[in-house]
Amino acid sequence: MLVIRRDLVDAMVAHARRDHPDEACGVIAGPFGSDRPERFIEMENAERSPTFYRFDAAEQLKVWREMDANDEVPVVIYHSHTATEAYPSRTDISFAGEPEAHYVLVSTRDPIEHELRSYRIVDGVVTEEPVKIVES
């Protein structure tokens, strides 16, 4: 189960809406070993595409080094789908390289309501998990 603060959910949704019709992406870092998302890191979609996302390699290296220096890990890796449901595509699954991370997808296909779902992706196997949104 992913337990996540409402302000972090709001930040992911706002980023997804702002970048629509392109996919948005980013990370929420947390203390090593805690499974607790805390620090929101909005990242650039190097593809600038409505159907695909890729972290900019230089930005990703900088962010991962920063997390290492802060004794953090990517607790949540998120991106948006702009025209489809919040379910990982084959490409998403093939690029999922952090087996301990929660992969959160936000669908912005509906202009008013968003859909947010979380998954674990390990060795190509996708497992949906419940999301518990807390106030603080």
Secondary structure, 3 states (H helix, E strand, C coil): CEEEEHHHHHHHHHHHHHHCCCCCEEEEEEECCCCCCCEEEEECECCCCCCCCCECHHHHHHHHHHHHHCCEEEEEEEEEECCCCCCCCHHHHHHCCCCCCEEEEEECCCCCCCEEEEEEEECCEEEEECEEEECC
